[in-house]
Amino acid sequence: MNSDKKRIPLKEGLWTIPSSPHEEPQLIGSKCLSCGEIFFPNKVKGRCINCQGENLEDIKLSRRGKIYSFTVVMIQPPVYYRGPVPYAFGYVELPEGVRVETLFTGCDFEDLRIGMDAELVIEKLYADDENNEVMTYKFRPIKL
Amino acid sequence: MKTISELRGMRPVYIAGVGLTPFRRYKDEEWYDFGSRAILEALKNAEMVWGDIQAAFLGSVYQGTGSGHQAISEVGLTGIPIINVENACSSSTVALRLAYQSVATELYDVCLAGGFEKMPRKGTFLSTAWREWERYMGFNVQLANYALGAQRYMEEYGATEEDFARVTVKNRKNGALNPRAIFQKEVTIEEVLNSRMIAKPMHLLNCCPLADGGVAYIVCSGDKLKSKNKKVAIATSVLTSGTYGLSGTGAGNEAYGGGSVKIHNIDVAELAAKQAWEVSGYGPEDIDIFEAYDTMSPSELWSIEDMGFCKKGEAPHLLREGMFDIDGKLPVNTDGGLMSCGHPLGATGGRQVCEIYWQLREEAGPRQVAGAKIGMCHTKGAGPNSCVTILKR
C-alpha cells in the first residue's frame, strides 16, 4: 500500500491553509475597497469588474452560509469531472454578501433544501492517476 | 452613437427570402453540405442569384475556422467579405444583426446571413464559459445550471414541475405540425414527468434535443426586392452581452443564482428587450407572435417574462390558461421551438426568424396564426448574450 499518497488541491489559492490545528480553512475572496463588492474566487488580476476599480484586498470568507439553490445531477459530465455520480451542486450565500458556487456533501441529497445552513469542508474530489487525493472545497448542510 | 430617431431614420431593411433545412442528425453530411443547401434555398426564395450577394455573415459554434467560407465555397466564390460569427446559441441572429446593420447604413444593398451546425457527436461540448477547475468541479453542465434557476423560480414564484412539463407539451404539439422539426410527436404531461431525471427538477423531456441544421436569409434594401408583395422588414435587431450582477446563460458564477448579492443591474435579456421596444417603438401588446428561447422548459417562461409580456412568475399561469397556444392571445413557438425542432447552436436563432417570416407572409400552413403582422424572437447564448429581433409586415 503506497503511503506516499498525497493530497493536492484542485486549484491553489481557493482556500487558506490553516497554520495551527485549531484553525479551520476559509475560502479566499476579494473585497473591492471602492464599491464594497465581494468576489469569489479572489481577483488575482486585482480588478473589480463591477466598478472597474483596482483597489481590491483579499479577504477570508465566512465558513457558514445558507443554501441559495441546489440541484442533483444524475448524469456523468463530459470529460473533466471525476467525482461520484449522482452529485449535488449549487450556491451558498455567505453573510458578507457573496454567493459561492459549490458542491454539496455529507448529506442525503433528498434532504437538501433552499435556505438550509451549510458549512465549508475541504474534502477529496477524486483520486488522480497517481492515486493522489485531489482536494476541493464543498459545503455540508448543518444538522440541527 | 446614433440617437433613437436617427436609428429609426435609417433606410428600411427587408428579408427577401429564407432557406431552412430540416433539423435532424445528418450522419453522412457535413455542415457545408446542408448549410450550402440552405443558402441556395434562400437565394431561390428571394429570386436572386449568388452574384447579387455583396457580403456574408454566417454563424456556427463548433465547426471551426472558416466555417462560413466552406459552406459558401459550395455555392460560389466572388471575393465578397465573409465573416464567421460565434455568439454561442445566438450566432445566427447575431449574424442577421450584422447584415441588418450593413444594409441599414447603406454599406451594402444585399447581404447573406444565417448559420449552421453539425453538433459534436461525443462527450466534449467544450465551452469557455467555465474555467478548467470549475469543469473538474462538475459545474459545467448547462442543463444543471438551468436546473439551479428552475429551483429558484419554484421557490420564489411557486412554479411546479407540471408548469415546466406544460411548456414541453405545448411545443411538442406545435412541432407535430412542423415537417422540419426533429421531433414531430406530441407528448403528455405524464410522459414528461415520468422521463428520467437529469438534474433536479429537470427531466429528460424538459431538455431540447440535439440536432444538426442550417439556415440562411437574404437581407436587402427595398429597391433590391424582387417581389413587392408581402414585404417583411426588420423593425429592429438588438444584442446585449453581459451585465454584471445578474445575467443569464452560463458564465461561471453569474449563471442562474451565482449573481451578485449586492449589485442588481438589469438582466441582459431584460436590457435587450428594453432596447428593442425603444428603437422599434413597439410594446409587448403589439406583438402578434413570439419565438421564445426554450432550450429547456423553464427558459421559455423566463424568455416571455424578460421580454415584458407579463410579470415575473406569471407566465406559468398564462400558459395554463392557453394564452401561448397557437390560437391563444400571444402564440409562442408555433413551430415547436427548440423543444421540437432541436438545437443546432449555429442555426437555432435563424430558425426562429424563418418561422416569424413565414407567419407574417401567411405561409405557415397548419401552424398559421391569423393576421400576424409583427413578430419577435429572442435568442439567448452562453456568454451571456441576448439577441432580440422584431420583424414586421
Interface residues (C-beta under 8 A of the other chain):
Chain A: L10 K11 L14 C35 G36 E37 I38 F40 I49 N50 Y68 S69 F70 T71 V72 V73 M74 I75 P77 P78 V79 Y80 Y81 R82 G83 Y87 F89 G90 Y91 E93 G97 V98 R99 E101 L103 I114 L125 V134 T136
Chain B: G123 T124 F125 E132 W133 E134 R135 Y136 M137 G138 F139 N140 V141 L143 A144 A147 L148 G149 Q151 R152 E155 R196 M197 I198 A199 K200 P201 M202 Y244 G245 G252 N253 Y256 G257 G258 G259 S260 V261 K262 I263
